[in-house]
Amino acid sequence: MSSVSGLSLKSFVAVLAACAALAACNAGGAGSALDLNAAKVETVPAGKVLQSELTGFCPQVTLREGTAFFTTYEKGGEGDPARAIYQASITETTRGCTRPNGMVAMNIAVAGRVVPGPKASGATVSMPIRVAITEGDAVLYSQLHQFQVTIVPGQAATQFVFNDPNPSIPQASAKAVTVFVGFDEGAPKAKKKVEG
């Protein structure tokens, strides 16, 4: 059985299974790695809290089906766990909102981990994370980020926190929107036609 950085293929698969269980957690809570309050996402003037801030609606963040995991393989090894370089997973999501000038300004954050595969080596990996906000069929916001994380050799998993502080939507739309976040590798590659 091959191993890299002390992590065997069997251990890699076990760690991935643990990540899958953690991906079921889709909101920052007690003990969460995500704390937008600690990052001072929302600034309130000293001694003044508006009623609208206390009762204001802040849209939930949703992981689109099939976008919680992202695996990179060595060239020619796509789909083969023995040739995986790393797998990233999103384990938590959260958001914070402020309401300037009739808008809802959002700070959307995700936490996750990167697990080195059998073909991993110490490296900086780039993960395609997309944040999108839709209202029905209309796309109000869509941004693809290439977020970089450094894998530490010999470490079973490396945690990461990503945030996008740029989305802004009209307050009138806030209760009608859906906020998506997840890995986005782009359009699936076309399958080659097999002759015969």
Sequence and secondary structure as in RCSB ss.txt:
>XXXX:A:sequence
MSSVSGLSLKSFVAVLAACAALAACNAGGAGSALDLNAAKVETVPAGKVLQSELTGFCPQVTLREGTAFFTTYEK
GGEGDPARAIYQASITETTRGCTRPNGMVAMNIAVAGRVVPGPKASGATVSMPIRVAITEGDAVLYSQLHQFQVT
IVPGQAATQFVFNDPNPSIPQASAKAVTVFVGFDEGAPKAKKKVEG
>XXXX:A:secstr
  EETTEEHHHHHHHHHHHHHHTT  S  TT S  TTTTT S   TT   HHHHH     EEE TT SEEEEE T
T TT GGGEEEEEEEEEEEEEEE  TTEEEEEEEEEEEEEE TT  SEEEEEEEEEEEEETTEEEEEEEEEEEEE
E TT S EEEEEEE   EEEGGGGGG EEEEEE   S         
